Amino acid sequence: VAHGWWTIEGEKMSKSIGNVIAPKDLIEEFGLDQTRYFLMREVPFGNDGNFSRTAMVERINSDLANNIGNLAQRTLSMIQKNCHGVVPQVTALTEADEKLLDEAQVTPVKIQETKTRIEQHIMSFRFDVIAEDILKIASCANEYIDTQAPWKLKEDTARRDTVLYTLSEAVRCIAIMLQPFMPESSKKILLQLGYTESDFDNKCGGIPFEQLSSEFALESGTNLPAPQGVFPRIEVKK
């Protein structure tokens, strides 16, 4: 199984032109996980595609830094600042909370639907579609955080904590689903959510998809390490 033909900046790869790009060079410039993600996300397997440095920078900044990375960093930073660095307590969930948790696959029915859909996509090598589904969840979570505005809930700490818990649970599920694409980056996020190295010491070397379930949800009161950014933006020199 492989991609179709790849062109470079719209031209065929040629030693005489000197436009061949070695994967090692991309990894050194952009990172291993970022390179893996771009190659699987940008072009459906079997189709021809074009590699563009501009497209790679835009994909990394848009999908990873601005969407998933920003969501994780905002959520964990607010927990660190407002909840003394521990997973907050949950009171009553609102319809908006439940909707986001449903999007994040934590209900048994949704988990089964997700596993079935992913298996179908894997059998047809549509990794780009799987990545798009995960990004949609992150987009929903970013809309949720903007709508709920936990930074404005200084007087209603119970509601603020519930919002932050809901967000952290969404980030947990997103990170679990991202593991096949970006194992190291996903692990960094999960470790910031209270997982330990021993949790990854298993046959698959990661957190199994079965743990998307609410049965394995984050426990309130769990101490979290200081948050660190996982997907830095790539600044393009003019």
N, C-alpha and C positions, 0 to 999 in steps of 0.2 A: 504494500500500500504506500503510495507516495502522492505528492502534489503533481499537477501537470507541469507544463513548462513555466519557468520563472524568467521574466525579463528584469533588467536592472534600469530603473529610471526610464522605462519605455523602450529600451534597446536590448537586443539579444546579448547574452553573455559571451564575451570573446576575449581570449588571451591577448590577441593583437591590439584590441582597444584598451585592454587593461581594466575593464569594469567588473571583473569578478570579485565578489565579496565572500570572504571566508567566514563561516559561522563563528570561529574563534574571535574574529575581529568584532563581530556584533556583540558577542558575550562580554568582551572587555569594555566596549563602549556603553552598552545599555544594560547589561546584566543577564544572567542565564535565564531566570524565570521570565523576564520581560521579553527575551528573544523567543523562548518557547511559546509564550502567549501570542505574540504577534504572528508567528508562522502558522499557528493553529486557528487563530481568530480571523485573520485577514482574508484568506482565500480558501474556499471549500476544497477538500481533497478531490483530486481528479480533474479540477478545473485549472486552466492556465491563470497565472497571476503575475502581477508586477510588483517588484520590490522598490519602494521609494523611501529614502531616509526621512523625508518630510512626513510620509504616511506613518512610518514607525513612531516618530516622535509624537505625532498627533494622537495615535492610538494609545500610546503609553500614558500621555498626559491626560487624555480624555477619559479613557476607561479605567485606568489604574490609579493615577494620582488624584484626579478631580472627583472621581466617582467612588470607587471602593476605598482607596487610601484616605481620602478626605472624610468619608463616613466613619471609618474606624478611628481616625485620629481625633475627630470632634467628639465622638462618643466617649472614648477612653479618657480624653483630657477633662471632660466635664465631670466624669465619675471621680477622677483623681482630685479635682478641685472642690467639688460639692459634696462628695460622699466619702471623703477621707481615704480614697483609694481602695474601697471595698465594693463588691457587687451590691447594689442597693436593694432595699426591700420593695416588695410589690403589694399594693393594696388592690382596689377594684380596677379591673381592666375595662376600658371603654371600647366602643365599636371600632374606633380607629386603631387601638392597640391590637385587638384580635385580628383585624384585617391584615396588618403587617405581619403578625406571627403566622397567619395562614399563608401569606405570600412566601414566607421564609421556610415553609415546608414542615413546621413542627407538629402538625396534626397527622394522625395515622393514615387517613385517607389520602392526604396530599403527599405524604412520603411515598406511598405505594404508587401514586400517579407519577411522581417524579422519577422513581426508579424505573418504572415501565417505559416512560418517555426517553430517559437517558439511555436505556438498553437499546431501544429502537434506533436512536441517533448514533450510538456507538457502532451498531451493526452496519450502518450505512456510512460510517466514518464522517458524520456531520458534527465534528467537534466545534465548528464555528457556531452552530445553533445552540449547543449546550452552553457555550460561553455567553452567548446573547441572553439566554434565559437567566443566567446568574446575574448579569449586568442589570437586567430589568428589576430584580429583587433589590439590588443596591440602589437603583434609581428611586424605587418606591420608598425605601428607607430614608433617602435624602429628602424626598418630598415630605415625609412624615416628620422628620426633625425640624424642617423649616416651618411646617404648619403648627406643630406642637410647641415649638420655641421654648425648650426647657430652661434656657437662660433667663426667661422672663418670669419663671415660676418661683421667685425667691420667697414669696409669702406662702405658697402652697407646696411645701417640700414633699408631701406625700405623693402628690401628682407628679412633681418633677422626678422623683425617684422611680416611679412606675414607668415614666417615659424613657428614662435612661436605661432601666432594666430591659424594656422592650427592644430598645435599640441595640443593646449589647447582645441580646439573644439573636437578633437578626444578623449581626456581624458574625457571631459564632457560626451560624448556619451557612452564611456566605463563604466563610473561610474553609469550612469542611468541604463544601462543594467545589471550591477552587483547587483543592489539593492535586488532582490529576494534571492540572495545567501548570500550577506554580507551587510545587511542594514546599520549597524553602520559605517563600514569602507567606504562604498560608500558615506554616508552622509558627512563624514569628508572630502573626496575629493571634493565633490560638494560645501561645505561651503568655501573651499579654492579657488573655482572658482567664488566666488561672490554671490552664493545663500545665503539666510538668513533662519533663523529658521521658519519664517512665510511661506516660500515656502513649508515647509513640513507639515504644519498644514492643512491637507485635509483628505478626506476619506481614501485614501490609505496610508497616512503617509509618502509619498515619492514623487518623481518627476515622473509623469506619462510618459509612453513610447511615447505618442504623442509629447512630447517635444524633442524627438530626431531630429525633423524637424529643418531645417535652420531658420524657422520662430522664433524659440526660441533660436537661436544662441547667444553666448556671445556678449555683446556690448562693442565695443572698448571704452577705457577710464574708464571702471569700475575699481574701486579700489579693490585690492585683499589683503587679510591678508598675513602675512609672512608664507611661506610654512613650513609644518611639515610633516615628514615621517609618513606614515600610516601603512606600512607593514615592520617592522624591520626584518632583517635576523635572523635566529636562529643559533647560534654558537654551534656546537657540541664539547663537551669536549672530548679530546682524552684520 
